[in-house]
Structure formats: C-alpha cells, structure tokens
Amino acid sequence: MGHIHIMDEFLSNKIAAGEVVERPSSVVKELVENAIDAGSTSIEVILEEAGLTSIQVIDNGSGMDEADALKSFQRHATSKIENEHDLFRIRTLGFRGEALASIASVSKITLVTSNGQVGIEVQLEGGHVIDKKPAPLRKGTDMKVSQLFYNTPARLKYMKTIQTELGHTIDLMNRLALCYPDIAFKLRHHDHILLQTNGRGDLRQVLAAIYGIANAKKMVQFEGESLDYKISGFATIPEITRASKNYMSIFVNGRWVRHFTVQKAMIDAYHTFLPIGRFPISVINIEGDPFLTDVNVHPSKQQIRLSKEAELMDLIEKTLHKVIRQSMQAPEIAEKKKKVPQTGEQINFWKSMNYNNTSMPQFNEKTKQEEGSTLYSEPFPQDDLNSSPNSGFVKEATWEQVNSTHDLSESELSAEQAKNDEDYKMPLEEVDEQETKEPFPELEVVGQIHGTYIVAQSEDGFYLIDQHAAQERIKYEFFKEKVGEVDPNERQTLLFPLTFHYSADEALVLRENMAYLIDVGVILEEFGTNSFVVREHPAWFPKDFEEEIIEELIEQVLRERKTDIRKLREDAAIMMSCKRSIKANHYLNTQQMEVLIQDLKKMVNPFTCPHGRPVIVHFKTYEIEKMFKRVM
C-alpha cells in the first residue's frame, strides 16, 4: 500500500493559515481589504486584547447573499478572478481565495451580512459551519473573529505583548487610511478610539490625523507622469525627518507594498538635503496598468514586481527632487510649546495598558529591533517637531476635537494647503528651478562663536551659520561641476601602480564584471592570486584620492554588479569638499566671513551641506522677544 495520501481540507487550511494569518493584524488586513473591495465607504474595526480575544470589522459594502456567504469560507473561493488571464490584470486587493478559509480554520467566526435583499448570519468554528439563520437587512458585512489561534497553541504561544500586537494593527490601519482617504476608517480598542478619519477624500487631513497637524502643514505635494506610470503624494520638507524608513508609505494601484527600489528612489530625491541616517515622512501613490505589476509573489501580497522599473525610479526621483528643492529654506528655531493635556479617557486607556508613564507609550530598543520599527514605534506626538515624531500610535484628541480646538479647521486646512501649494508646489514643467528656489536672506555679519559658527543678522532676526558646512556646500557645487566637465577617456598614468587584494569569491565577481570598470576608465589587470593592479585611471580623479575612488568603484561592482559614474563623481565631489573645507575652531576675520556668506548666497542650495546637515539656522525676532518676555 502506498504512503502518499491527500490531506484533509481543514488540515490544509491550517497549514495555509501559517502564511496568511501571522498575527491579529494579518486578520484585520484581510478583512478590511475585503471590505474595501466590496465598495465600502465606512469601515470600523473593533479589537479586544489587541485582537487575540476578538476582531470585529463592520462595513457598508455590497454584502453577500446566503450562497456566497457559505461559499466564501471554502478554499480558493473568490469573486475577484475567474481565469488565468485575470492574473495579469488584478485590480482588487484580494484575489487568492485563501484568507477567509485560513482565518476560519484557526478561530471562531460570526458573520452577519446582507446585500440589501436577504440577510444571513453564519457561525463557524475551526472552519466548520455550526449554525446559520436569517439576519437583518442592513446592507454590508459584520464579521467577528474570536479566540484567534485557539486550536493552534504553538502559534498562540509566540504572540507578542498586547502593546506590540496592537501596534502592528495601528500601523496597518494608518497605512490603509493614507491609501484610501475617501473611506471613513475607525479603529477602536476596548472602546477607546485610536484612529478616526472622515472619509472626505483629503489626504492632507488624513496626514494631519496620523502625524499631527504641525507635520501635515510642513509636507509638500508632488505629482508626475510618464507614458506608463502616474505618481502623486506628499513628503515632508527636509526640516522634518525621522530615524526610520518605515515612515515612508508606498502604494501601488491602491495596495500598500514594501518596495526597496521605490524607497531608495525617494531617498535619493533628498540627496544632500537630509543628514545621514535620517529619512522623510512620505506617502506616494503609484498608478499604472496592472499588466505592469506582479502581485502574486507572496501570500501577504506586500511584495510585488514592477515592469519598467528603471523608468519609474527616474520619474520618482526627478519629480520629488524638484519639488523638495523648491521648498528649501533655513530652519526656524521656535519656542517649545506645552503639550496638550490628555483627556481622562486617554489616561485611563494607558493605565489599562499597564504603562507607568501615562503621557506616552514606551518602546525600548530591544522591542524595536525584534519587531521592526513601524509608524507607532517612537513616542507619540509633541509639538517639538525636530525631536519627536508624530507617529499616530494614539492621538491627543480625536479628529473632531482637533478641528474644534486647533487653529487649523477644515476650511483653514484647505486654505493652508492652497498656500503650501503656492509656496512649494510650482508647476514642474513651467517654472525654472533657479528662479523658484527659496531666496537667501540679506545678512550682516555680527561675529563668530567658538571659531565655528558665524552670527549674522537681518530685519527679521538673526542667523547662525556653520562655517564648515557652508564651505562644504560651496566647494561641493564647485567640484561637482568640475568633475562633470572632464572627458572620461582622458587617463593619467601612474608612476607607481596601485595594488588591490580580494577574497576568492570577490575576485571571481571582479573577473566576470571587469568590463564595467573599463567603461569608466579603470583598467584592472590580474596580478597574482586574487590580486589586481591598476596602472592608469581617468584624469578627473582628484589628486591624493585616486586609491580611495578606485576602491569605491570596485565596491560598487562587487555590490551591484555594475558601476554608476554619475554617483561616483557625486561621491568624489562630496569627499573633496569635506576634506578641503575649513574646520571647527578656525577663527575668521570679518572680511572672510562676509566673503563666505556671499559665496554661499550664490549656491543652488545654500541651506544644507552635501551630507544633508543644516548650514544656516534662523532665530526670529518675535521668538527671541517671547523668550525674554518682551511680548506675550
């Protein structure tokens, strides 16, 4: 007798649940995406014990009749696709037909649904239908998932703390709210509202609800279009940064995805505008023919493959870079404001979550490393935007309270958006970059602090200028222009050849990709076992930096199997500008300081150094007078 047999359907569903249902947030994701596909305009999610006890999703979508309600829990049951050709034109969030069967196999479910003509209530336990009966005719679906993983104790054992699991769900709901501003989302946990949007289609209002109004006001809008793709979204000006890339949300045809290359293109758009290790808050929506997108990569559907990726990355980088550059200005130092006191309901909420400090949740570094930073992973909103993120873990007030108490109502927000659009969002094809950059202030030199910072004044306050960063920017733009003018075919012969040694596997990669180095003018010759020698290099290589640049070129080949001459010249310009600029504790006379400021004024971007650090900081007269209590 043979040893191979066909698994029981319920057993195979449990196995599938291991990929589809990883944690409570996975259940919320699948149910909310089904509600979106059903055409809902209002979706409410109610959690108990972060979803481990129960998850309830209520929507006003199309609903189902009795036959569809029962069939929906069978494996591979879906209304999204009918044949293999539909796989190449997927326009819905769900399509695999695995989610409901997998969820039902590891939980107890009560489904109440109606298409407006007939209502049905179905109860399931472990994937088995145990009861069904008529239900009210309220159009839409109400699905409650209880006792998640009750029959898979091994999975339940490895669930994280309630705070961690709740955080993952909040992160997910924030992303969905950003992707669908025309849907009213509400997230409750033990009767406490953690997220609420109005569904009026204004993405800036959703950004304000999640990241705080102050941050929403400092986000610029961008949009661009190519033959195959259309992009749009919002991104913070370089003044507002975060320590994690997870504040960057990417949506492709209405689907939240994780895509390293898109993320890299957005970061590259901020080149020399952001400090090392800092990232913007951003939301980008990418629209294109579904034929160009493969979403059938992983059951979670968060990994996708894009056709014509290089063209899309170029569109993203150029569009966002132009808008960000137009928004550049000197950061303003403002007096810190007092935090808005929390309501008694919010304090009780944090007490119920066993937090010692009721003013904000605490996440230690170990938790961040284990779980991965998400939108909620830093302390929640404060008004000091340079030191604390507006994460949206919980709001200091509901959206209605914000509109009624803050100085930015819905109408004012629209006016503010129009003002921001006027200030920052210039027509990309009609306006020249040189004409639209933020004007550099007229400054009068006052003196110098610690041989490092130049003090200058204007009519509206005074400025501190980092002399090293200022000269870095000046020299960077000079060297960038010069190295770009040199003919790459002009070579310099070395009196003493440079020798490089690599491991066996690295040497193999170099031999296979040596043509890339030849293309940029570096002739690499084998010199013994796993060693290479360079006898000449392009003439534009700066003196005393030849070996360092060649090593960087070789590292590019080893890392990416290609070389980017544009990036290499950029890195060389940054390197030379940093090493040849005046350092701290170097005292300048008044004339030298004036010359430095005048040279800085001529730069394309005088506000940040090539590493993204600020060059100049503005102290407003009004804020200074407030600090000295001269005005109220």
C-alpha positions as CSV (number, residue, x, y, z in Angstrom):
1,M,0.0,0.0,0.0
2,G,1.3,3.5,-0.9
3,H,2.4,6.0,1.7
4,I,1.1,9.1,-0.1
5,H,-2.4,10.4,0.6
6,I,-4.4,13.6,0.2
7,M,-4.6,15.8,3.2
8,D,-7.9,16.7,4.8
9,E,-9.2,20.1,3.6
10,F,-9.3,21.5,7.2
11,L,-5.7,20.4,7.8
12,S,-4.5,22.0,4.6
13,N,-6.3,25.2,5.6
14,K,-4.5,25.2,9.0
15,I,-1.2,24.9,7.1
16,A,-2.1,27.7,4.8
17,A,-3.0,29.8,7.8
18,G,0.6,29.7,8.8
19,E,1.5,32.0,5.9
20,V,-1.7,34.1,5.6
21,V,-2.5,34.6,9.3
22,E,0.7,35.5,11.1
23,R,-0.8,37.7,13.9
24,P,-4.0,39.6,14.6
25,S,-3.0,42.4,12.3
26,S,-3.0,39.9,9.4
27,V,-6.6,39.1,10.1
28,V,-7.5,42.8,10.2
29,K,-5.7,43.3,6.9
30,E,-7.6,40.6,5.1
31,L,-11.0,41.6,6.4
32,V,-10.5,45.3,5.8
33,E,-9.2,44.7,2.3
34,N,-12.3,42.6,1.6
35,A,-14.4,45.5,2.8
36,I,-12.6,47.9,0.5
37,D,-13.1,45.5,-2.5
38,A,-16.8,45.4,-1.6
39,G,-17.0,49.2,-2.2
40,S,-17.3,50.3,1.4
41,T,-17.2,54.0,2.3
42,S,-17.2,53.4,6.1
43,I,-15.1,50.7,7.9
44,E,-15.0,50.2,11.6
45,V,-12.5,47.8,13.3
46,I,-13.2,46.9,17.0
47,L,-10.5,45.0,18.9
48,E,-10.4,43.2,22.3
49,E,-7.0,42.4,23.8
50,A,-5.3,43.6,20.6
51,G,-7.4,41.2,18.6
52,L,-6.4,38.0,20.4
53,T,-9.8,37.8,22.1
54,S,-11.9,39.2,19.2
55,I,-11.6,41.2,16.0
56,Q,-14.8,42.8,14.6
57,V,-14.9,44.5,11.2
58,I,-18.1,46.3,10.2
59,D,-18.5,47.8,6.7
60,N,-21.3,49.2,4.5
61,G,-20.2,47.5,1.3
62,S,-22.1,45.3,-1.1
63,G,-22.7,42.4,1.3
64,M,-23.5,38.8,0.3
65,D,-26.4,36.5,-0.1
66,E,-26.7,33.1,1.6
67,A,-25.0,31.1,-1.1
68,D,-22.0,33.4,-1.3
69,A,-21.7,33.8,2.5
70,L,-21.3,30.0,2.9
71,K,-19.1,29.5,-0.2
72,S,-16.7,32.3,0.9
73,F,-15.1,30.2,3.6
74,Q,-14.1,27.4,1.2
75,R,-10.6,27.2,0.0
76,H,-9.8,29.1,-3.2
77,A,-13.3,30.7,-3.2
78,T,-13.1,34.2,-4.7
79,S,-15.2,36.7,-6.7
80,K,-12.1,38.6,-7.9
81,I,-10.7,36.4,-10.7
82,E,-12.2,33.8,-13.0
83,N,-9.4,32.6,-15.2
84,E,-5.7,32.7,-15.7
85,H,-5.8,35.8,-17.8
86,D,-7.3,37.7,-14.9
87,L,-4.0,37.2,-13.0
88,F,-2.3,39.7,-15.4
89,R,-5.0,42.4,-14.7
90,I,-5.6,42.3,-11.0
91,R,-7.4,45.4,-9.9
92,T,-8.6,44.3,-6.4
93,L,-6.7,43.8,-3.1
94,G,-7.8,40.2,-2.7
95,F,-7.7,37.5,-5.3
96,R,-6.1,34.3,-3.9
97,G,-9.2,33.0,-2.2
98,E,-7.2,31.7,0.8
99,A,-7.8,34.3,3.5
100,L,-11.2,33.5,4.9
101,A,-10.7,29.8,4.8
102,S,-7.3,30.2,6.6
103,I,-8.8,32.6,9.2
104,A,-11.8,30.3,9.9
105,S,-9.6,27.3,10.4
106,V,-7.8,28.9,13.4
107,S,-10.7,30.8,15.0
108,K,-14.4,31.1,15.8
109,I,-16.3,33.3,13.4
110,T,-19.7,35.0,13.4
111,L,-20.7,36.5,10.0
112,V,-23.7,38.8,9.6
113,T,-24.1,40.0,6.0
114,S,-26.8,41.4,3.7
115,N,-26.9,42.5,0.1
116,G,-30.0,44.6,0.8
117,Q,-32.4,41.9,-0.3
118,V,-31.6,39.0,2.0
119,G,-29.7,38.8,5.3
120,I,-27.8,35.8,6.7
121,E,-25.9,35.0,9.9
122,V,-23.3,32.2,9.8
123,Q,-21.3,30.8,12.7
124,L,-18.2,28.8,12.2
125,E,-15.7,27.0,14.5
126,G,-12.4,25.7,13.3
127,G,-13.6,26.1,9.7
128,H,-16.8,24.1,10.2
129,V,-20.2,25.7,9.8
130,I,-22.1,25.1,13.1
131,D,-25.2,27.4,12.6
132,K,-26.9,29.7,10.1
133,K,-30.0,31.8,10.4
134,P,-31.7,34.9,8.9
135,A,-30.3,38.3,9.8
136,P,-31.4,42.0,9.5
137,L,-31.2,43.6,6.0
138,R,-28.6,46.2,6.9
139,K,-26.6,46.3,3.7
140,G,-23.0,45.4,4.4
141,T,-21.0,42.9,6.4
142,D,-20.2,42.5,10.1
143,M,-17.6,39.8,10.7
144,K,-16.4,38.9,14.2
145,V,-13.3,36.7,14.6
146,S,-13.0,35.3,18.2
147,Q,-10.4,33.3,20.1
148,L,-7.8,33.5,17.4
149,F,-5.3,30.5,17.3
150,Y,-7.5,28.7,19.9
151,N,-6.7,25.4,18.2
152,T,-3.1,26.1,17.3
153,P,-1.5,26.7,20.8
154,A,2.1,26.8,19.3
155,R,1.2,29.9,17.3
156,L,-0.6,31.5,20.2
157,K,2.3,30.9,22.5
158,Y,4.6,33.0,20.4
159,M,2.3,36.1,20.1
160,K,4.0,39.2,21.4
161,T,2.6,41.5,24.1
162,I,-0.7,43.2,23.7
163,Q,1.0,46.5,23.2
164,T,3.1,45.1,20.3
165,E,0.3,43.3,18.6
166,L,-1.9,46.4,18.9
167,G,0.9,48.5,17.4
168,H,1.0,46.3,14.3
169,T,-2.7,46.8,13.7
170,I,-2.5,50.5,14.2
171,D,0.4,50.7,11.8
172,L,-1.7,48.7,9.2
173,M,-4.8,50.9,9.7
174,N,-2.7,54.1,9.4
175,R,-1.4,52.9,6.0
176,L,-4.9,51.9,4.7
177,A,-6.2,55.3,5.8
178,L,-3.4,57.0,3.9
179,C,-4.1,55.0,0.8
180,Y,-7.9,55.5,0.9
181,P,-8.7,59.0,2.2
182,D,-12.2,58.7,0.7
183,I,-13.1,55.9,3.1
184,A,-14.0,56.8,6.7
185,F,-11.9,54.5,9.0
186,K,-12.4,54.0,12.7
187,L,-10.2,51.8,15.0
188,R,-11.4,51.0,18.5
189,H,-9.7,49.1,21.3
190,H,-11.7,48.4,24.4
191,D,-14.0,51.3,23.5
192,H,-11.0,53.7,23.0
193,I,-10.8,55.4,19.6
194,L,-7.2,55.0,18.3
195,L,-7.8,56.2,14.7
196,Q,-10.6,58.1,13.1
197,T,-10.7,59.7,9.6
198,N,-13.6,61.5,8.0
199,G,-13.5,59.9,4.6
200,R,-13.8,63.1,2.7
201,G,-11.0,62.4,0.3
202,D,-8.5,64.9,1.5
203,L,-5.2,63.2,2.0
204,R,-3.7,66.1,3.9
205,Q,-6.4,65.8,6.5
206,V,-5.6,62.1,7.0
207,L,-1.9,63.0,7.3
208,A,-2.8,65.5,10.0
209,A,-4.9,62.9,11.8
210,I,-2.0,60.4,11.8
211,Y,1.2,62.5,12.0
212,G,-0.2,65.7,13.6
213,I,-1.3,69.0,12.1
214,A,2.1,70.7,12.5
215,N,3.8,68.0,10.4
216,A,1.0,68.0,7.8
217,K,1.5,71.7,7.3
218,K,5.2,71.0,6.5
219,M,4.5,68.4,3.8
220,V,4.7,69.4,0.1
221,Q,2.6,67.8,-2.6
222,F,4.1,66.3,-5.7
223,E,2.9,64.7,-8.8
224,G,4.3,63.4,-12.1
225,E,3.5,61.3,-15.1
226,S,5.3,59.2,-17.7
227,L,4.0,57.1,-20.5
228,D,3.4,54.1,-18.2
229,Y,3.1,55.5,-14.7
230,K,1.5,58.3,-12.7
231,I,2.7,59.3,-9.3
232,S,1.4,61.6,-6.6
233,G,1.7,62.1,-2.9
234,F,3.1,64.2,-0.1
235,A,6.6,64.4,1.5
236,T,8.0,66.4,4.4
237,I,10.4,69.3,3.8
238,P,14.0,68.4,4.9
239,E,13.4,70.1,8.2
240,I,11.2,67.2,9.3
241,T,12.9,63.8,9.5
242,R,12.7,60.5,11.2
243,A,15.2,57.9,12.2
244,S,13.3,55.1,10.5
245,K,12.4,54.4,6.8
246,N,9.1,53.0,8.0
247,Y,7.5,56.4,7.9
248,M,7.7,56.1,4.1
249,S,4.4,54.6,2.8
250,I,4.3,53.2,-0.7
251,F,1.1,52.4,-2.5
252,V,0.8,50.8,-6.0
253,N,-2.6,50.7,-7.6
254,G,-4.2,51.1,-4.2
255,R,-2.1,48.4,-2.5
256,W,0.3,49.1,0.4
257,V,3.6,47.4,-0.6
258,R,7.2,47.2,0.6
259,H,9.5,48.0,-2.3
260,F,13.1,48.8,-1.6
261,T,13.8,50.3,-5.0
262,V,10.9,52.8,-4.8
263,Q,12.0,53.7,-1.3
264,K,15.6,54.2,-2.5
265,A,14.4,56.5,-5.3
266,M,12.6,58.7,-2.8
267,I,15.6,58.9,-0.5
268,D,17.8,59.7,-3.4
269,A,15.5,62.6,-4.3
270,Y,16.6,64.2,-1.0
271,H,20.3,63.8,-1.9
272,T,22.4,66.2,0.2
273,F,19.2,67.5,1.8
274,L,19.0,65.1,4.7
275,P,21.5,64.1,7.4
276,I,22.9,60.6,7.3
277,G,20.6,58.1,9.0
278,R,17.5,60.4,8.7
279,F,14.5,59.9,6.5
280,P,11.4,61.8,5.5
281,I,7.8,61.2,6.3
282,S,6.2,60.5,2.9
283,V,3.3,59.0,1.1
284,I,3.5,58.0,-2.6
285,N,0.7,56.6,-4.8
286,I,1.8,54.9,-8.0
287,E,-0.8,54.2,-10.6
288,G,-0.2,52.1,-13.7
289,D,-1.6,49.4,-15.9
290,P,-2.0,46.2,-13.7
291,F,-0.3,44.3,-16.5
292,L,3.0,46.0,-15.4
293,T,2.6,44.8,-11.8
294,D,3.0,41.2,-10.5
295,V,1.3,41.0,-7.1
296,N,1.2,37.2,-7.0
297,V,4.6,36.9,-5.3
298,H,3.8,36.1,-1.6
299,P,0.5,35.3,0.2
300,S,0.8,38.5,2.2
301,K,0.7,40.4,-1.2
302,Q,3.1,43.1,0.2
303,Q,5.9,42.1,-2.1
304,I,5.4,43.0,-5.8
305,R,7.4,43.1,-9.0
306,L,7.3,46.1,-11.3
307,S,8.0,46.2,-15.1
308,K,9.8,49.2,-16.5
309,E,11.3,49.8,-13.0
310,A,14.2,52.0,-14.1
311,E,11.8,54.5,-15.8
312,L,9.6,54.6,-12.8
313,M,12.5,55.2,-10.4
314,D,13.8,58.1,-12.6
315,L,10.3,59.7,-12.6
316,I,10.0,59.4,-8.8
317,E,13.5,60.8,-8.1
318,K,13.3,63.7,-10.6
319,T,9.7,64.7,-9.6
320,L,10.2,64.7,-5.9
321,H,13.7,66.2,-6.0
322,K,12.4,69.3,-7.9
323,V,9.6,69.9,-5.5
324,I,11.8,69.4,-2.4
325,R,14.4,71.8,-3.8
326,Q,11.8,74.5,-4.3
327,S,10.8,74.1,-0.7
328,M,14.3,74.5,0.8
329,Q,14.7,77.3,3.4
330,A,16.6,77.9,6.6
331,P,15.1,76.0,9.6
332,E,13.4,78.3,12.1
333,I,14.0,77.9,15.9
334,A,10.8,78.4,17.7
335,E,10.0,78.3,21.4
336,K,8.8,74.9,22.6
337,K,5.1,74.7,23.3
338,K,3.5,73.0,26.2
339,K,1.9,69.6,25.4
340,V,-1.8,69.5,25.2
341,P,-3.0,67.7,28.3
342,Q,-4.6,64.3,27.8
343,T,-8.2,63.6,28.5
344,G,-9.2,61.4,31.4
345,E,-10.3,58.7,28.9
346,Q,-6.8,58.6,27.3
347,I,-5.0,58.4,30.7
348,N,-7.3,55.6,31.8
349,F,-6.5,53.8,28.5
350,W,-2.8,53.9,29.1
351,K,-3.3,52.8,32.7
352,S,-5.3,49.9,31.4
353,M,-2.4,49.0,29.1
354,N,-0.1,48.9,32.2
355,Y,2.1,51.9,31.2
356,N,3.9,53.5,34.1
357,N,4.1,56.8,32.3
358,T,0.5,57.7,31.3
359,S,1.6,60.5,29.0
360,M,3.1,58.3,26.3
361,P,3.8,54.6,25.5
362,Q,7.4,53.5,25.9
363,F,9.1,51.2,23.4
364,N,12.6,50.1,24.3
365,E,15.3,49.5,21.7
366,K,15.1,45.7,22.1
367,T,11.4,45.7,21.2
368,K,12.1,47.9,18.2
369,Q,14.9,45.6,16.9
370,E,12.8,42.5,17.5
371,E,9.5,43.8,16.0
372,G,10.9,46.3,13.4
373,S,10.1,50.0,13.6
374,T,6.6,50.9,12.5
375,L,4.6,54.1,12.3
376,Y,4.0,53.9,16.1
377,S,7.4,53.0,17.2
378,E,8.6,56.3,18.7
379,P,7.0,58.5,21.4
380,F,3.7,59.9,20.2
381,P,3.0,63.5,19.1
382,Q,4.6,66.5,20.7
383,D,4.8,70.0,19.2
384,D,8.6,69.9,19.1
385,L,8.8,68.5,15.6
386,N,12.6,68.3,15.4
387,S,12.9,66.0,18.3
388,S,9.8,63.8,18.3
389,P,7.8,62.1,15.6
390,N,4.0,62.3,15.2
391,S,3.5,58.6,14.9
392,G,-0.2,58.2,15.3
393,F,0.0,55.4,17.9
394,V,-2.7,57.3,19.7
395,K,-4.0,60.9,19.1
396,E,-4.0,63.5,21.8
397,A,-7.5,64.3,20.6
398,T,-10.0,62.9,18.1
399,W,-10.2,64.4,14.6
400,E,-13.4,66.2,15.6
401,Q,-11.7,67.6,18.7
402,V,-8.7,68.7,16.6
403,N,-11.0,70.6,14.2
404,S,-12.9,72.3,17.0
405,T,-9.9,73.2,19.2
406,H,-6.9,73.7,17.0
407,D,-6.2,76.7,14.9
408,L,-6.4,74.7,11.7
409,S,-10.0,73.8,10.9
410,E,-11.1,72.0,7.8
411,S,-11.6,75.2,5.8
412,E,-8.4,76.7,7.2
413,L,-6.6,73.4,6.3
414,S,-7.8,73.8,2.7
415,A,-6.5,77.4,2.7
416,E,-3.2,76.3,4.3
417,Q,-3.0,73.6,1.6
418,A,-3.5,76.2,-1.1
419,K,-0.9,78.3,0.5
420,N,1.6,75.4,0.7
421,D,0.8,74.5,-2.9
422,E,1.5,78.1,-3.9
423,D,4.8,78.2,-1.9
424,Y,6.1,74.8,-2.6
425,K,4.3,73.0,-5.5
426,M,5.3,75.0,-8.5
427,P,4.3,73.7,-11.9
428,L,7.2,71.4,-12.7
429,E,7.2,71.9,-16.4
430,E,6.7,75.7,-16.4
431,V,9.0,77.0,-13.7
432,D,12.8,77.1,-13.8
433,E,14.5,75.7,-10.7
434,Q,16.9,78.6,-10.4
435,E,14.0,81.1,-10.3
436,T,11.9,79.2,-7.8
437,K,14.4,78.3,-5.0
438,E,13.9,80.0,-1.7
439,P,15.6,83.4,-1.6
440,F,18.7,83.6,0.6
441,P,18.3,86.4,3.2
442,E,20.3,89.6,3.1
443,L,22.7,89.2,6.1
444,E,25.0,91.5,8.0
445,V,27.9,89.8,9.8
446,V,28.0,90.3,13.6
447,G,30.7,87.9,14.8
448,Q,31.8,84.4,15.4
449,I,31.2,81.8,18.2
450,H,33.9,79.4,19.3
451,G,35.6,79.7,15.9
452,T,32.8,77.5,14.4
453,Y,29.6,79.5,13.9
454,I,29.1,82.8,12.2
455,V,26.5,85.1,13.7
456,A,24.7,87.3,11.2
457,Q,21.5,89.4,11.4
458,S,18.7,90.7,9.2
459,E,15.5,92.6,9.7
460,D,13.5,89.6,11.0
461,G,16.0,88.1,13.5
462,F,19.5,86.6,13.5
463,Y,21.1,83.6,11.9
464,L,23.8,81.1,12.9
465,I,25.9,79.7,10.1
466,D,28.0,76.6,10.4
467,Q,31.2,77.7,8.6
468,H,32.4,74.2,7.8
469,A,29.0,73.1,6.4
470,A,28.8,76.4,4.5
471,Q,32.2,75.9,2.8
472,E,31.4,72.3,2.2
473,R,28.3,73.3,0.2
474,I,30.3,75.9,-1.8
475,K,33.2,73.5,-2.6
476,Y,30.8,70.6,-3.3
477,E,28.9,72.6,-6.0
478,F,32.3,73.7,-7.5
479,F,33.8,70.2,-7.6
480,K,30.6,68.6,-8.8
481,E,30.6,70.9,-11.8
482,K,34.3,70.4,-12.5
483,V,34.4,66.6,-12.3
484,G,31.4,66.6,-14.7
485,E,33.3,68.5,-17.3
486,V,36.3,66.1,-17.6
487,D,36.4,63.7,-20.6
488,P,36.3,60.2,-19.1
489,N,38.6,58.9,-21.8
490,E,41.4,61.1,-20.7
491,R,43.7,59.0,-18.5
492,Q,46.5,59.6,-16.1
493,T,49.4,57.0,-16.0
494,L,50.6,56.2,-12.5
495,L,54.3,56.2,-11.7
496,F,53.6,53.5,-9.0
497,P,50.7,51.2,-9.8
498,L,48.1,50.6,-7.2
499,T,47.6,47.0,-6.0
500,F,44.3,45.6,-4.6
501,H,43.7,42.3,-2.8
502,Y,40.4,40.5,-2.5
503,S,38.9,37.1,-1.4
504,A,38.5,34.3,-3.9
505,D,34.7,34.9,-4.3
506,E,35.2,38.6,-4.7
507,A,37.9,38.1,-7.3
508,L,35.6,35.9,-9.3
509,V,33.0,38.6,-9.4
510,L,35.6,41.2,-10.5
511,R,36.8,38.9,-13.3
512,E,33.2,38.5,-14.6
513,N,32.4,42.2,-14.4
514,M,35.7,43.8,-15.3
515,A,34.0,45.4,-18.4
516,Y,32.1,47.8,-16.1
517,L,35.3,49.1,-14.7
518,I,36.8,49.5,-18.2
519,D,33.7,51.6,-19.2
520,V,34.6,54.2,-16.6
521,G,38.3,54.2,-17.4
522,V,39.7,51.9,-14.8
523,I,41.9,49.2,-16.3
524,L,42.1,46.4,-13.8
525,E,44.8,43.7,-14.5
526,E,45.2,40.4,-12.7
527,F,48.4,40.4,-10.6
528,G,48.8,37.0,-8.9
529,T,46.2,35.0,-7.0
530,N,43.2,37.1,-6.2
531,S,45.1,40.4,-6.6
532,F,44.7,43.1,-9.2
533,V,46.8,46.1,-10.3
534,V,45.8,49.5,-11.7
535,R,48.4,51.3,-13.8
536,E,46.2,54.2,-15.1
537,H,43.0,55.9,-14.2
538,P,40.7,58.7,-15.5
539,A,42.3,62.2,-15.4
540,W,39.3,63.6,-13.4
541,F,40.2,61.6,-10.3
542,P,41.2,64.2,-7.7
543,K,44.8,64.2,-6.6
544,D,45.5,62.2,-3.4
545,F,42.1,60.5,-3.6
546,E,42.8,58.1,-6.5
547,E,43.1,54.9,-4.5
548,E,40.0,55.7,-2.4
549,I,37.9,56.3,-5.5
550,I,39.1,53.2,-7.2
551,E,38.3,51.1,-4.1
552,E,34.8,52.7,-4.1
553,L,34.4,51.7,-7.8
554,I,35.4,48.2,-7.1
555,E,33.0,48.1,-4.1
556,Q,30.2,49.2,-6.5
557,V,30.9,46.3,-8.8
558,L,31.0,43.8,-6.0
559,R,27.8,45.1,-4.5
560,E,25.7,45.9,-7.6
561,R,27.5,44.1,-10.5
562,K,27.7,47.4,-12.2
563,T,29.1,50.9,-11.8
564,D,27.4,54.3,-11.8
565,I,29.8,57.0,-13.0
566,R,27.3,59.8,-12.0
567,K,27.1,58.5,-8.4
568,L,30.9,58.1,-8.3
569,R,31.5,61.7,-9.4
570,E,28.9,62.8,-6.9
571,D,30.7,60.9,-4.1
572,A,34.1,62.3,-5.2
573,A,32.7,65.9,-5.1
574,I,31.4,65.3,-1.5
575,M,34.7,63.7,-0.4
576,M,36.8,66.6,-1.7
577,S,34.5,69.3,-0.4
578,C,34.6,67.8,3.1
579,K,38.3,67.3,3.3
580,R,39.2,70.7,1.9
581,S,36.8,72.9,3.9
582,I,37.6,74.9,7.0
583,K,37.1,73.1,10.2
584,A,35.7,74.0,13.6
585,N,37.8,76.2,15.9
586,H,39.2,78.1,13.0
587,Y,38.8,81.8,13.5
588,L,37.9,84.1,10.6
589,N,38.0,87.8,10.3
590,T,35.0,89.9,9.3
591,Q,36.0,90.1,5.6
592,Q,36.5,86.3,5.4
593,M,33.1,85.7,6.9
594,E,31.4,88.2,4.5
595,V,33.1,86.5,1.5
596,L,31.9,83.1,2.8
597,I,28.3,84.3,3.1
598,Q,28.3,86.0,-0.3
599,D,29.7,82.8,-1.9
600,L,27.0,80.7,-0.1
601,K,24.3,83.0,-1.4
602,K,25.2,82.1,-5.0
603,M,24.7,78.3,-4.4
604,V,21.8,76.4,-5.8
605,N,21.0,75.0,-2.4
606,P,22.6,77.1,0.3
607,F,20.7,75.6,3.2
608,T,22.2,72.2,3.6
609,C,25.7,70.7,3.3
610,P,26.4,67.7,1.0
611,H,25.7,65.4,3.9
612,G,22.2,66.9,4.5
613,R,23.1,68.8,7.7
614,P,21.7,72.4,8.0
615,V,24.1,75.2,7.1
616,I,22.1,78.1,8.5
617,V,19.5,78.3,11.3
618,H,17.1,81.2,11.7
619,F,16.1,82.8,15.1
620,K,13.0,85.0,14.6
621,T,12.9,88.3,16.4
622,Y,9.4,87.6,17.7
623,E,10.5,84.3,19.2
624,I,13.5,85.9,20.8
625,E,11.3,88.6,22.3
626,K,8.9,85.9,23.6
627,M,11.8,84.1,25.4
628,F,12.7,87.4,27.2
629,K,9.0,88.1,27.9
630,R,9.1,91.3,26.0
631,V,5.9,90.2,24.1
632,M,3.2,87.8,25.2
